[in-house]
């Protein structure tokens, strides 16, 4: 009898954890919606300028 009750409780806990994990996954995938074009401020002392339509390469050290 105790094993049966323990199995039921364990299944309920697993279902709750799965629902929470799915909810976090959906929020993570759908929450951030940046604008098509983001305005940024340029910091530094570079003298070269990029012309409209010219390609550039960037490196992002996103470690935060």
Secondary structure as UniProt FT lines:
FT   HELIX           2..30
FT   TURN            52..53
//
